[in-house]
C-alpha cells in the first residue's frame, strides 16, 4: 500500500517475543520432554506467529 507506514502490529511483536522466550527457555529442557512436549510447544508458538503474519497480510475493505 503506497504512502502507508509499514509498522508491525503490537500483537505480532509480542508473539515474536513469546516465541523467542519459549525457544530460549526450552533449549535446556530434559531429554524425555524435548521430543514431545517441548517440540509441540515450540511448534505452537511458531504457528501463532505465522498465522498472525498471514492474517495481517489479508486486505479487508
mmCIF file of the N, C-alpha and C atoms, coordinates in Angstrom:
data_MODEL
# 
_entry.id   MODEL 
# 
loop_
_atom_site.group_PDB 
_atom_site.id 
_atom_site.type_symbol 
_atom_site.label_atom_id 
_atom_site.label_alt_id 
_atom_site.label_comp_id 
_atom_site.label_asym_id 
_atom_site.label_entity_id 
_atom_site.label_seq_id 
_atom_site.pdbx_PDB_ins_code 
_atom_site.Cartn_x 
_atom_site.Cartn_y 
_atom_site.Cartn_z 
_atom_site.occupancy 
_atom_site.B_iso_or_equiv 
_atom_site.pdbx_formal_charge 
_atom_site.auth_seq_id 
_atom_site.auth_comp_id 
_atom_site.auth_asym_id 
_atom_site.auth_atom_id 
_atom_site.pdbx_PDB_model_num 
ATOM 1   N N  . UNK A 1 1  ? 0.837   -1.173  0.000  1.00 0.00 ? 1  UNK A N  1 
ATOM 2   C CA . UNK A 1 1  ? 0.000   0.000   0.000  1.00 0.00 ? 1  UNK A CA 1 
ATOM 3   C C  . UNK A 1 1  ? 0.883   1.237   0.000  1.00 0.00 ? 1  UNK A C  1 
ATOM 4   N N  . UNK A 1 2  ? 0.739   2.032   -1.010 1.00 0.00 ? 2  UNK A N  1 
ATOM 5   C CA . UNK A 1 2  ? 1.591   3.195   -1.176 1.00 0.00 ? 2  UNK A CA 1 
ATOM 6   C C  . UNK A 1 2  ? 1.219   4.273   -0.171 1.00 0.00 ? 2  UNK A C  1 
ATOM 7   N N  . UNK A 1 3  ? 2.233   4.899   0.417  1.00 0.00 ? 3  UNK A N  1 
ATOM 8   C CA . UNK A 1 3  ? 2.004   6.012   1.306  1.00 0.00 ? 3  UNK A CA 1 
ATOM 9   C C  . UNK A 1 3  ? 1.743   5.616   2.752  1.00 0.00 ? 3  UNK A C  1 
ATOM 10  N N  . UNK A 1 4  ? 1.543   4.357   3.028  1.00 0.00 ? 4  UNK A N  1 
ATOM 11  C CA . UNK A 1 4  ? 1.296   3.926   4.407  1.00 0.00 ? 4  UNK A CA 1 
ATOM 12  C C  . UNK A 1 4  ? 2.605   3.500   5.056  1.00 0.00 ? 4  UNK A C  1 
ATOM 13  N N  . UNK A 1 5  ? 2.723   3.854   6.308  1.00 0.00 ? 5  UNK A N  1 
ATOM 14  C CA . UNK A 1 5  ? 3.902   3.471   7.074  1.00 0.00 ? 5  UNK A CA 1 
ATOM 15  C C  . UNK A 1 5  ? 3.823   1.981   7.393  1.00 0.00 ? 5  UNK A C  1 
ATOM 16  N N  . UNK A 1 6  ? 4.888   1.264   7.167  1.00 0.00 ? 6  UNK A N  1 
ATOM 17  C CA . UNK A 1 6  ? 4.899   -0.177  7.403  1.00 0.00 ? 6  UNK A CA 1 
ATOM 18  C C  . UNK A 1 6  ? 5.413   -0.455  8.811  1.00 0.00 ? 6  UNK A C  1 
ATOM 19  N N  . UNK A 1 7  ? 4.479   -0.514  9.759  1.00 0.00 ? 7  UNK A N  1 
ATOM 20  C CA . UNK A 1 7  ? 4.868   -0.827  11.131 1.00 0.00 ? 7  UNK A CA 1 
ATOM 21  C C  . UNK A 1 7  ? 4.184   -2.124  11.546 1.00 0.00 ? 7  UNK A C  1 
ATOM 22  N N  . UNK A 1 8  ? 4.844   -2.833  12.396 1.00 0.00 ? 8  UNK A N  1 
ATOM 23  C CA . UNK A 1 8  ? 4.350   -4.128  12.826 1.00 0.00 ? 8  UNK A CA 1 
ATOM 24  C C  . UNK A 1 8  ? 3.332   -3.951  13.951 1.00 0.00 ? 8  UNK A C  1 
ATOM 25  N N  . UNK A 1 9  ? 2.287   -4.735  13.912 1.00 0.00 ? 9  UNK A N  1 
ATOM 26  C CA . UNK A 1 9  ? 1.288   -4.684  14.963 1.00 0.00 ? 9  UNK A CA 1 
ATOM 27  C C  . UNK A 1 9  ? 1.893   -5.130  16.288 1.00 0.00 ? 9  UNK A C  1 
ATOM 28  N N  . UNK A 1 10 ? 1.388   -4.574  17.369 1.00 0.00 ? 10 UNK A N  1 
ATOM 29  C CA . UNK A 1 10 ? 1.887   -4.912  18.697 1.00 0.00 ? 10 UNK A CA 1 
ATOM 30  C C  . UNK A 1 10 ? 1.710   -6.390  18.993 1.00 0.00 ? 10 UNK A C  1 
ATOM 31  N N  . UNK A 1 11 ? 0.584   -6.947  18.568 1.00 0.00 ? 11 UNK A N  1 
ATOM 32  C CA . UNK A 1 11 ? 0.318   -8.361  18.841 1.00 0.00 ? 11 UNK A CA 1 
ATOM 33  C C  . UNK A 1 11 ? 1.340   -9.259  18.148 1.00 0.00 ? 11 UNK A C  1 
ATOM 34  N N  . UNK A 1 12 ? 1.790   -8.871  16.973 1.00 0.00 ? 12 UNK A N  1 
ATOM 35  C CA . UNK A 1 12 ? 2.804   -9.648  16.254 1.00 0.00 ? 12 UNK A CA 1 
ATOM 36  C C  . UNK A 1 12 ? 4.148   -9.540  16.966 1.00 0.00 ? 12 UNK A C  1 
ATOM 37  N N  . UNK A 1 13 ? 4.478   -8.342  17.408 1.00 0.00 ? 13 UNK A N  1 
ATOM 38  C CA . UNK A 1 13 ? 5.726   -8.142  18.147 1.00 0.00 ? 13 UNK A CA 1 
ATOM 39  C C  . UNK A 1 13 ? 5.739   -8.971  19.428 1.00 0.00 ? 13 UNK A C  1 
ATOM 40  N N  . UNK A 1 14 ? 4.629   -8.955  20.154 1.00 0.00 ? 14 UNK A N  1 
ATOM 41  C CA . UNK A 1 14 ? 4.539   -9.728  21.401 1.00 0.00 ? 14 UNK A CA 1 
ATOM 42  C C  . UNK A 1 14 ? 4.580   -11.228 21.123 1.00 0.00 ? 14 UNK A C  1 
ATOM 43  N N  . UNK A 1 15 ? 3.971   -11.669 20.039 1.00 0.00 ? 15 UNK A N  1 
ATOM 44  C CA . UNK A 1 15 ? 4.010   -13.090 19.681 1.00 0.00 ? 15 UNK A CA 1 
ATOM 45  C C  . UNK A 1 15 ? 5.428   -13.515 19.331 1.00 0.00 ? 15 UNK A C  1 
ATOM 46  N N  . UNK A 1 16 ? 6.173   -12.669 18.652 1.00 0.00 ? 16 UNK A N  1 
ATOM 47  C CA . UNK A 1 16 ? 7.575   -12.970 18.349 1.00 0.00 ? 16 UNK A CA 1 
ATOM 48  C C  . UNK A 1 16 ? 8.409   -13.029 19.615 1.00 0.00 ? 16 UNK A C  1 
ATOM 49  N N  . UNK A 1 17 ? 8.125   -12.117 20.548 1.00 0.00 ? 17 UNK A N  1 
ATOM 50  C CA . UNK A 1 17 ? 8.821   -12.139 21.838 1.00 0.00 ? 17 UNK A CA 1 
ATOM 51  C C  . UNK A 1 17 ? 8.527   -13.431 22.588 1.00 0.00 ? 17 UNK A C  1 
ATOM 52  N N  . UNK A 1 18 ? 7.267   -13.849 22.572 1.00 0.00 ? 18 UNK A N  1 
ATOM 53  C CA . UNK A 1 18 ? 6.876   -15.102 23.213 1.00 0.00 ? 18 UNK A CA 1 
ATOM 54  C C  . UNK A 1 18 ? 7.597   -16.283 22.581 1.00 0.00 ? 18 UNK A C  1 
ATOM 55  N N  . UNK A 1 19 ? 7.652   -16.303 21.262 1.00 0.00 ? 19 UNK A N  1 
ATOM 56  C CA . UNK A 1 19 ? 8.321   -17.384 20.536 1.00 0.00 ? 19 UNK A CA 1 
ATOM 57  C C  . UNK A 1 19 ? 9.799   -17.436 20.904 1.00 0.00 ? 19 UNK A C  1 
ATOM 58  N N  . UNK A 1 20 ? 10.443  -16.297 20.939 1.00 0.00 ? 20 UNK A N  1 
ATOM 59  C CA . UNK A 1 20 ? 11.852  -16.237 21.321 1.00 0.00 ? 20 UNK A CA 1 
ATOM 60  C C  . UNK A 1 20 ? 12.044  -16.736 22.750 1.00 0.00 ? 20 UNK A C  1 
ATOM 61  N N  . UNK A 1 21 ? 11.169  -16.304 23.643 1.00 0.00 ? 21 UNK A N  1 
ATOM 62  C CA . UNK A 1 21 ? 11.248  -16.724 25.040 1.00 0.00 ? 21 UNK A CA 1 
ATOM 63  C C  . UNK A 1 21 ? 11.085  -18.240 25.172 1.00 0.00 ? 21 UNK A C  1 
ATOM 64  N N  . UNK A 1 22 ? 10.099  -18.799 24.484 1.00 0.00 ? 22 UNK A N  1 
ATOM 65  C CA . UNK A 1 22 ? 9.861   -20.246 24.549 1.00 0.00 ? 22 UNK A CA 1 
ATOM 66  C C  . UNK A 1 22 ? 11.064  -21.007 24.013 1.00 0.00 ? 22 UNK A C  1 
ATOM 67  N N  . UNK A 1 23 ? 11.642  -20.540 22.927 1.00 0.00 ? 23 UNK A N  1 
ATOM 68  C CA . UNK A 1 23 ? 12.807  -21.216 22.353 1.00 0.00 ? 23 UNK A CA 1 
ATOM 69  C C  . UNK A 1 23 ? 13.988  -21.206 23.325 1.00 0.00 ? 23 UNK A C  1 
ATOM 70  N N  . UNK A 1 24 ? 14.217  -20.085 23.989 1.00 0.00 ? 24 UNK A N  1 
ATOM 71  C CA . UNK A 1 24 ? 15.335  -19.976 24.927 1.00 0.00 ? 24 UNK A CA 1 
ATOM 72  C C  . UNK A 1 24 ? 15.092  -20.839 26.160 1.00 0.00 ? 24 UNK A C  1 
ATOM 73  N N  . UNK A 1 25 ? 13.911  -20.763 26.715 1.00 0.00 ? 25 UNK A N  1 
ATOM 74  C CA . UNK A 1 25 ? 13.607  -21.487 27.946 1.00 0.00 ? 25 UNK A CA 1 
ATOM 75  C C  . UNK A 1 25 ? 13.621  -22.998 27.732 1.00 0.00 ? 25 UNK A C  1 
ATOM 76  N N  . UNK A 1 26 ? 13.137  -23.447 26.595 1.00 0.00 ? 26 UNK A N  1 
ATOM 77  C CA . UNK A 1 26 ? 13.039  -24.881 26.344 1.00 0.00 ? 26 UNK A CA 1 
ATOM 78  C C  . UNK A 1 26 ? 14.324  -25.486 25.791 1.00 0.00 ? 26 UNK A C  1 
ATOM 79  N N  . UNK A 1 27 ? 15.323  -24.668 25.527 1.00 0.00 ? 27 UNK A N  1 
ATOM 80  C CA . UNK A 1 27 ? 16.569  -25.153 24.945 1.00 0.00 ? 27 UNK A CA 1 
ATOM 81  C C  . UNK A 1 27 ? 17.267  -26.186 25.829 1.00 0.00 ? 27 UNK A C  1 
ATOM 82  N N  . UNK A 1 28 ? 17.203  -26.001 27.121 1.00 0.00 ? 28 UNK A N  1 
ATOM 83  C CA . UNK A 1 28 ? 17.905  -26.904 28.039 1.00 0.00 ? 28 UNK A CA 1 
ATOM 84  C C  . UNK A 1 28 ? 16.931  -27.777 28.821 1.00 0.00 ? 28 UNK A C  1 
ATOM 85  N N  . UNK A 1 29 ? 15.849  -28.150 28.190 1.00 0.00 ? 29 UNK A N  1 
ATOM 86  C CA . UNK A 1 29 ? 14.866  -28.995 28.864 1.00 0.00 ? 29 UNK A CA 1 
ATOM 87  C C  . UNK A 1 29 ? 15.347  -30.450 28.924 1.00 0.00 ? 29 UNK A C  1 
ATOM 88  N N  . UNK A 1 30 ? 14.816  -31.209 29.855 1.00 0.00 ? 30 UNK A N  1 
ATOM 89  C CA . UNK A 1 30 ? 15.212  -32.621 29.955 1.00 0.00 ? 30 UNK A CA 1 
ATOM 90  C C  . UNK A 1 30 ? 14.883  -33.395 28.675 1.00 0.00 ? 30 UNK A C  1 
ATOM 91  N N  . UNK A 1 31 ? 15.704  -34.365 28.386 1.00 0.00 ? 31 UNK A N  1 
ATOM 92  C CA . UNK A 1 31 ? 15.587  -35.112 27.136 1.00 0.00 ? 31 UNK A CA 1 
ATOM 93  C C  . UNK A 1 31 ? 14.233  -35.801 26.980 1.00 0.00 ? 31 UNK A C  1 
ATOM 94  N N  . UNK A 1 32 ? 13.665  -36.306 28.064 1.00 0.00 ? 32 UNK A N  1 
ATOM 95  C CA . UNK A 1 32 ? 12.401  -37.026 27.947 1.00 0.00 ? 32 UNK A CA 1 
ATOM 96  C C  . UNK A 1 32 ? 11.226  -36.094 27.642 1.00 0.00 ? 32 UNK A C  1 
ATOM 97  N N  . UNK A 1 33 ? 11.403  -34.777 27.788 1.00 0.00 ? 33 UNK A N  1 
ATOM 98  C CA . UNK A 1 33 ? 10.370  -33.814 27.377 1.00 0.00 ? 33 UNK A CA 1 
ATOM 99  C C  . UNK A 1 33 ? 10.677  -33.191 26.023 1.00 0.00 ? 33 UNK A C  1 
ATOM 100 N N  . UNK A 1 34 ? 11.938  -33.212 25.627 1.00 0.00 ? 34 UNK A N  1 
ATOM 101 C CA . UNK A 1 34 ? 12.385  -32.455 24.466 1.00 0.00 ? 34 UNK A CA 1 
ATOM 102 C C  . UNK A 1 34 ? 11.678  -32.833 23.163 1.00 0.00 ? 34 UNK A C  1 
ATOM 103 N N  . UNK A 1 35 ? 11.444  -34.105 22.957 1.00 0.00 ? 35 UNK A N  1 
ATOM 104 C CA . UNK A 1 35 ? 10.895  -34.528 21.660 1.00 0.00 ? 35 UNK A CA 1 
ATOM 105 C C  . UNK A 1 35 ? 9.386   -34.697 21.684 1.00 0.00 ? 35 UNK A C  1 
ATOM 106 N N  . UNK A 1 36 ? 8.753   -34.399 22.798 1.00 0.00 ? 36 UNK A N  1 
ATOM 107 C CA . UNK A 1 36 ? 7.292   -34.478 22.859 1.00 0.00 ? 36 UNK A CA 1 
ATOM 108 C C  . UNK A 1 36 ? 6.727   -33.115 23.222 1.00 0.00 ? 36 UNK A C  1 
ATOM 109 N N  . UNK A 1 37 ? 6.750   -32.808 24.494 1.00 0.00 ? 37 UNK A N  1 
ATOM 110 C CA . UNK A 1 37 ? 6.152   -31.578 24.992 1.00 0.00 ? 37 UNK A CA 1 
ATOM 111 C C  . UNK A 1 37 ? 6.836   -30.332 24.435 1.00 0.00 ? 37 UNK A C  1 
ATOM 112 N N  . UNK A 1 38 ? 8.150   -30.291 24.486 1.00 0.00 ? 38 UNK A N  1 
ATOM 113 C CA . UNK A 1 38 ? 8.907   -29.115 24.039 1.00 0.00 ? 38 UNK A CA 1 
ATOM 114 C C  . UNK A 1 38 ? 8.725   -28.888 22.540 1.00 0.00 ? 38 UNK A C  1 
ATOM 115 N N  . UNK A 1 39 ? 8.800   -29.946 21.767 1.00 0.00 ? 39 UNK A N  1 
ATOM 116 C CA . UNK A 1 39 ? 8.616   -29.836 20.328 1.00 0.00 ? 39 UNK A CA 1 
ATOM 117 C C  . UNK A 1 39 ? 7.235   -29.278 19.999 1.00 0.00 ? 39 UNK A C  1 
ATOM 118 N N  . UNK A 1 40 ? 6.250   -29.773 20.685 1.00 0.00 ? 40 UNK A N  1 
ATOM 119 C CA . UNK A 1 40 ? 4.877   -29.313 20.465 1.00 0.00 ? 40 UNK A CA 1 
ATOM 120 C C  . UNK A 1 40 ? 4.720   -27.844 20.861 1.00 0.00 ? 40 UNK A C  1 
ATOM 121 N N  . UNK A 1 41 ? 5.288   -27.464 21.992 1.00 0.00 ? 41 UNK A N  1 
ATOM 122 C CA . UNK A 1 41 ? 5.220   -26.082 22.464 1.00 0.00 ? 41 UNK A CA 1 
ATOM 123 C C  . UNK A 1 41 ? 5.905   -25.128 21.492 1.00 0.00 ? 41 UNK A C  1 
ATOM 124 N N  . UNK A 1 42 ? 7.072   -25.516 21.005 1.00 0.00 ? 42 UNK A N  1 
ATOM 125 C CA . UNK A 1 42 ? 7.787   -24.678 20.047 1.00 0.00 ? 42 UNK A CA 1 
ATOM 126 C C  . UNK A 1 42 ? 7.005   -24.545 18.738 1.00 0.00 ? 42 UNK A C  1 
ATOM 127 N N  . UNK A 1 43 ? 6.453   -25.628 18.247 1.00 0.00 ? 43 UNK A N  1 
ATOM 128 C CA . UNK A 1 43 ? 5.678   -25.587 17.005 1.00 0.00 ? 43 UNK A CA 1 
ATOM 129 C C  . UNK A 1 43 ? 4.433   -24.720 17.146 1.00 0.00 ? 43 UNK A C  1 
ATOM 130 N N  . UNK A 1 44 ? 3.767   -24.799 18.292 1.00 0.00 ? 44 UNK A N  1 
ATOM 131 C CA . UNK A 1 44 ? 2.575   -23.983 18.509 1.00 0.00 ? 44 UNK A CA 1 
ATOM 132 C C  . UNK A 1 44 ? 2.902   -22.491 18.526 1.00 0.00 ? 44 UNK A C  1 
ATOM 133 N N  . UNK A 1 45 ? 3.999   -22.111 19.154 1.00 0.00 ? 45 UNK A N  1 
ATOM 134 C CA . UNK A 1 45 ? 4.354   -20.697 19.179 1.00 0.00 ? 45 UNK A CA 1 
ATOM 135 C C  . UNK A 1 45 ? 4.752   -20.199 17.785 1.00 0.00 ? 45 UNK A C  1 
ATOM 136 N N  . UNK A 1 46 ? 5.426   -21.042 17.030 1.00 0.00 ? 46 UNK A N  1 
ATOM 137 C CA . UNK A 1 46 ? 5.753   -20.670 15.651 1.00 0.00 ? 46 UNK A CA 1 
ATOM 138 C C  . UNK A 1 46 ? 4.493   -20.548 14.796 1.00 0.00 ? 46 UNK A C  1 
ATOM 139 N N  . UNK A 1 47 ? 3.523   -21.411 15.021 1.00 0.00 ? 47 UNK A N  1 
ATOM 140 C CA . UNK A 1 47 ? 2.249   -21.341 14.299 1.00 0.00 ? 47 UNK A CA 1 
ATOM 141 C C  . UNK A 1 47 ? 1.496   -20.052 14.619 1.00 0.00 ? 47 UNK A C  1 
ATOM 142 N N  . UNK A 1 48 ? 1.547   -19.630 15.871 1.00 0.00 ? 48 UNK A N  1 
ATOM 143 C CA . UNK A 1 48 ? 0.874   -18.385 16.258 1.00 0.00 ? 48 UNK A CA 1 
ATOM 144 C C  . UNK A 1 48 ? 1.454   -17.206 15.488 1.00 0.00 ? 48 UNK A C  1 
ATOM 145 N N  . UNK A 1 49 ? 2.775   -17.117 15.444 1.00 0.00 ? 49 UNK A N  1 
ATOM 146 C CA . UNK A 1 49 ? 3.426   -16.023 14.719 1.00 0.00 ? 49 UNK A CA 1 
ATOM 147 C C  . UNK A 1 49 ? 3.077   -16.102 13.234 1.00 0.00 ? 49 UNK A C  1 
ATOM 148 N N  . UNK A 1 50 ? 3.136   -17.285 12.660 1.00 0.00 ? 50 UNK A N  1 
ATOM 149 C CA . UNK A 1 50 ? 2.825   -17.477 11.251 1.00 0.00 ? 50 UNK A CA 1 
ATOM 150 C C  . UNK A 1 50 ? 1.392   -17.044 10.922 1.00 0.00 ? 50 UNK A C  1 
ATOM 151 N N  . UNK A 1 51 ? 0.443   -17.464 11.743 1.00 0.00 ? 51 UNK A N  1 
ATOM 152 C CA . UNK A 1 51 ? -0.959  -17.134 11.477 1.00 0.00 ? 51 UNK A CA 1 
ATOM 153 C C  . UNK A 1 51 ? -1.238  -15.643 11.645 1.00 0.00 ? 51 UNK A C  1 
ATOM 154 N N  . UNK A 1 52 ? -0.603  -15.017 12.615 1.00 0.00 ? 52 UNK A N  1 
ATOM 155 C CA . UNK A 1 52 ? -0.781  -13.577 12.792 1.00 0.00 ? 52 UNK A CA 1 
ATOM 156 C C  . UNK A 1 52 ? -0.215  -12.792 11.610 1.00 0.00 ? 52 UNK A C  1 
ATOM 157 N N  . UNK A 1 53 ? 0.946   -13.197 11.116 1.00 0.00 ? 53 UNK A N  1 
ATOM 158 C CA . UNK A 1 53 ? 1.543   -12.515 9.972  1.00 0.00 ? 53 UNK A CA 1 
ATOM 159 C C  . UNK A 1 53 ? 0.675   -12.704 8.733  1.00 0.00 ? 53 UNK A C  1 
ATOM 160 N N  . UNK A 1 54 ? 0.178   -13.923 8.524  1.00 0.00 ? 54 UNK A N  1 
ATOM 161 C CA . UNK A 1 54 ? -0.707  -14.161 7.374  1.00 0.00 ? 54 UNK A CA 1 
ATOM 162 C C  . UNK A 1 54 ? -1.995  -13.371 7.475  1.00 0.00 ? 54 UNK A C  1 
ATOM 163 N N  . UNK A 1 55 ? -2.568  -13.296 8.678  1.00 0.00 ? 55 UNK A N  1 
ATOM 164 C CA . UNK A 1 55 ? -3.800  -12.533 8.866  1.00 0.00 ? 55 UNK A CA 1 
ATOM 165 C C  . UNK A 1 55 ? -3.562  -11.056 8.619  1.00 0.00 ? 55 UNK A C  1 
ATOM 166 N N  . UNK A 1 56 ? -2.406  -10.543 8.985  1.00 0.00 ? 56 UNK A N  1 
ATOM 167 C CA . UNK A 1 56 ? -2.081  -9.142  8.782  1.00 0.00 ? 56 UNK A CA 1 
ATOM 168 C C  . UNK A 1 56 ? -1.897  -8.804  7.306  1.00 0.00 ? 56 UNK A C  1 
ATOM 169 N N  . UNK A 1 57 ? -1.524  -9.784  6.492  1.00 0.00 ? 57 UNK A N  1 
ATOM 170 C CA . UNK A 1 57 ? -1.317  -9.551  5.064  1.00 0.00 ? 57 UNK A CA 1 
ATOM 171 C C  . UNK A 1 57 ? -2.625  -9.501  4.270  1.00 0.00 ? 57 UNK A C  1 
ATOM 172 N N  . UNK A 1 58 ? -3.712  -9.981  4.853  1.00 0.00 ? 58 UNK A N  1 
ATOM 173 C CA . UNK A 1 58 ? -5.005  -10.001 4.154  1.00 0.00 ? 58 UNK A CA 1 
ATOM 174 C C  . UNK A 1 58 ? -5.555  -8.581  4.064  1.00 0.00 ? 58 UNK A C  1 
ATOM 175 N N  . UNK A 1 59 ? -6.091  -8.262  2.913  1.00 0.00 ? 59 UNK A N  1 
ATOM 176 C CA . UNK A 1 59 ? -6.695  -6.955  2.698  1.00 0.00 ? 59 UNK A CA 1 
ATOM 177 C C  . UNK A 1 59 ? -8.183  -7.033  3.015  1.00 0.00 ? 59 UNK A C  1 
ATOM 178 N N  . UNK A 1 60 ? -8.617  -6.164  3.898  1.00 0.00 ? 60 UNK A N  1 
ATOM 179 C CA . UNK A 1 60 ? -10.025 -6.098  4.271  1.00 0.00 ? 60 UNK A CA 1 
ATOM 180 C C  . UNK A 1 60 ? -10.560 -4.739  3.834  1.00 0.00 ? 60 UNK A C  1 
ATOM 181 N N  . UNK A 1 61 ? -11.660 -4.759  3.117  1.00 0.00 ? 61 UNK A N  1 
ATOM 182 C CA . UNK A 1 61 ? -12.248 -3.499  2.606  1.00 0.00 ? 61 UNK A CA 1 
ATOM 183 C C  . UNK A 1 61 ? -12.673 -2.579  3.692  1.00 0.00 ? 61 UNK A C  1 
# 
